Amino acid sequence: MGILSMLGIGNGKIKTALRKGATIIDVRTANEFDQGRVRESINIPIDRLNINLQRIRQMQKPIIVCSNSDSESDKVIGFLKTNGIKEVYNGGPWTRVLKIARSI
């Protein structure tokens, strides 16, 4: 297992979460999401996370966060973990999650 996987950002962790039926939350803007996305991902822009927190808490599956960058995803993951969501992974850029999802 690589260091990235241990931190929850490696391909192995993402693949495992996807196999468990993870929910992919894309935190880019609605316009960016409409330009391209991972199939079956949901769009909750960063500025809408707070008002969607209860909805996210009710998701009974692992959560993979993707965006345009790792740093953006890291901020979201910190927010979600602070608010009691335990099984959440950094998918990094949405295009990376798309490649991983297609490889399964």
C-alpha positions, 0 to 999 in steps of 0.5 A, a space after each residue: 500500500 502506498 503512502 497516498 492510499 494510506 492517506 485516503 487519496 490513492 487509487 486503491 482507496 478510491 477503487 475500493 470505495 467505488 466498489 462499495 457503491 460510494 457517492 461521488 460529490 463533485 464540488 465544482 460550480 454547476 457550469 463546470 460540472 455541466 462541462 464534464 463529470 463522472 457518471 452518477 456523481 452529484 454536484 454540490 458546489 463548495 458554497 452550497 456544502 453547508 446547506 446540504 450537510 444534512 443530506 450528505 450526513 444521510 448518505 450511508 455510503 463512502 463519499 468521494 470528493 472531487 473538484 478541480 484540484 486536490 487542495 479544493 478537495 482537501 478543504 471540503 474533506 476537512 469540513 465534512 470530517 469536522 461535521 461528523 462524516 467519517 468515510 470520505 476520500 479525496 478523489 482529487 481532480 474529477 478527471 482522475 475519478 473518471 479514469 478510475 471509475 472507468 477502470 473498474 
